[in-house]
């Protein structure tokens, strides 16, 4: 039965009832859906029977047949059991294909009160959130008064505390199955990649958080009756912690999973941060560059380091990058250019320093680029190169390989945008074989303050990391930092040999002819 009220101007709301062996409860659950919802929404109900072994489908069809609801009722049956998460996926797909505005998840066993649906949907309609969760934990000990077994109450609290700590959230409960989502929000997260098991609910929370979507909680009553629990508590807890741990690892660049790759798209340089509060290639560069120097910053990534060099070291800075400078960043000169296309038209030998921080690994052909850079420095040059890159030999990567993991991610050593990876030896070889001399090779510790905050814990870890780098930098350095200078080219060395030969021949002749020969020989080198 469908409401006779006009649908124009009313949001479309789908009530998804996931059901499995709910024959005894499903009719009552459907009858308890508040009819007044039709005053504010165009409401449709979808009962999705996940291959029940009882008469759940038939009981739902009977409600549909007699028209007991003031809403349009759909009843579908999965020929193969999809699991709790898999059943939700199908329902969400229905909501997307049928162009609903909101959809609510309701359980067919009556564990959650349909009477609270208006309260849950209201924050979405008022634009206060993209997801609303019914929480049994917002009111102190209300869950226990509602009949939640004590062991489940304790487990819920412990798991939610751990999840909040690891995800940086403050939700009162992660484990309620009573939820309302904006369908537009569902379209932005890859829920189809999630598990079909019960920790689907945790994975979609992580996706919402990564996507920057707002979550609200609304208090709901707790009801535990004679429904059959299909959840293996220990397995569920283990899967929940694993999902949260992997999401946390992905956030700090140690892991990558497409499920959690749903953050809003950023500009090329938006994820680069200035790292001057702890040891990093940025701080080492600021310490190394002499005051008043002319600096060429290749791959300047928003120009943040160059701006610091201008401000702190009074340098004249030219920046080059394929993306524009960051908002409010000013350099003396900026050239919009993709280094994968080679060097821009610049007199490189006129600069005191060429800075390339975390650039080499992004180039498709670093050997060709370094060769061209050496050529651009002419016969000989006093220019120094300050270059850094990630150390693929970092012990974390080795441990991951040991357990069969080699995961690219959104940031870190195995950044998805990295084309080439280096160890200390291979990075040194890259420059030495192009005609450069490595003056200084330094290991940079991990960016623990960026992950943990710049507090005592992160500072202690950095100190330990620095001590380990002194023992074995190839194993414990997170990044490699080189100071490099060009060696005299073969052209230059040949001409020097010719100069010396001419000078020595002229010296044997003596007098003015010797001076003239020396003058002509020097001119040959220019």
Steps between C-alpha positions, in 0.01 A plus 500: 500500500638842409438835668264728305692814602691672221868407485623831356726673753510202736833314536493137394567265791570128468465281808722198445402205718775238497350168602621148564280238666275776637163336425367558851599868520490646152127578486507686830813693401333621181180595680696711750643731233345842584239592238562872565826467309287542189425857606859605441643239263412287206558167675560157356592185688728224373508166679811313386481136606851355507404147400315420825425142584161588649197690365640853530444572132144366505410696813631820340311428181180461702546849644550621145193311374257636755637856470552535873754782459434858387817473288612318190648166613756301299591145600811338348674169563872421460531153341842468667568623852709820474574554867414800714729736308420357159129542560552866584699555180209380289261727687729799457524426129119497486491843667754641254335357190153617610634850573403528867625791709533315830497139607476345841623160613256305716533144627220254439535336842359797690818586689467867404184704551346621170317769700827697519536533123379863487766600757776329303407643161444858617871606523550393138201694379619807690847470343678437830667173397549247223453201733307457823550207738262389769710457815417285799795645693424873502292467816702357788429129567176519296620201294523284812155607613374402155625144542839510327706214649781635717774330298367663182480837674863476615616374161315782324657762725853361466482464122349847457772651723774334296342609172467858619864504607625360171275707275506825695124504548263532797203283411313348792442177306636344180286187512141608461325367192238775503618757247387757247715606206485766237494312170724769351753412772476130418590581142831651614628198694597159353270296725486224237861413591414442865466166671178301482542418868376687808791745518363663184354759738850592625648519150233739377555723804870516409409589142269779614774641722764482227259671259456783751126441539313604813360241743239577765378275779147484638408309818284192449363241743657158538295188452618143532237231459501144373666583166776266389848656499704394197813694603815323617616758754871415500522485121304824472726683747813375323368612160400842634844565650671378184294735280570801724870414526535473122320832454735660752802353320369634171466846651871506587610347170588145609213326323262550213155356442256632242218469754640794693611709202200731497634832625394807301719565197785743565716710273840354414681677785222521756625198699854639535568658837783722617700298754706745704411399856709183493790348306404473132646580157343844543684581824830362369467713185432814704810424708722431196420787263717805566335835559456714192538210256334462163284187515325299229226286657410228249168334580425761765160348594310817580816701572489459878871423549597775257292749694680400819837542326402852399371587844763335721809495279436811286545291184395578145281202407375374163239227524401244237203267526219359288242641745450863605644640820306455821258766614686802637844363400735738319835426332726732303428303182266210430489283186209266435667195350483118520850365572411176321529710186858592589653817643350842431709755313718627783866579552541241775868579560408847627340358813689426820265217592258279311244345736311181408315372806301181444500559126718228345261218593219670306693508172444233238866509388719638780826395329415707193398796716820493709711471181330808356548686825872425486514627141315815602774578754744547210867406522542556871294667765501594867129420526404252771198269480289422807294191422283266704297188435327223691711204614339181373737310729323637811453217747120526495497426127731204555273362771197544274677307225584230752129439557419529129375861492607768252221754505510838331307771678386862492816623672828382643781298341266297280298798382284410200655787304857370542651364178844398627628390840853517639734377770807696615718307256274532196440870570875562523556306177235710324702818555852364480436338162366831371820685595428627850685459829303427820637733767263396777260209545260525791218284632176672601279344774133421449244783524366375832395847621279528192325175596500516880514874561811691598499385862735315731413158360578593140815686603621192689431279198688742272797493739501119493468505121798737471710271722406201284589694185850547635523122538356407159362788295407279204266307727360767730498824296154590373641741241831563327651849481803573279712807443644461150730702275585454132839357413701669223371371168719304257489801266641717776768247600611459138537872453688527827741235374542694178561820696766340711669344199506830313623683808781254558605518133490876514695504825782316322517774234521767775430873493199664345413200289442303821262762638316523170462122480366488853252779423374320189472170685287650776274653237440153358326390822240774486 
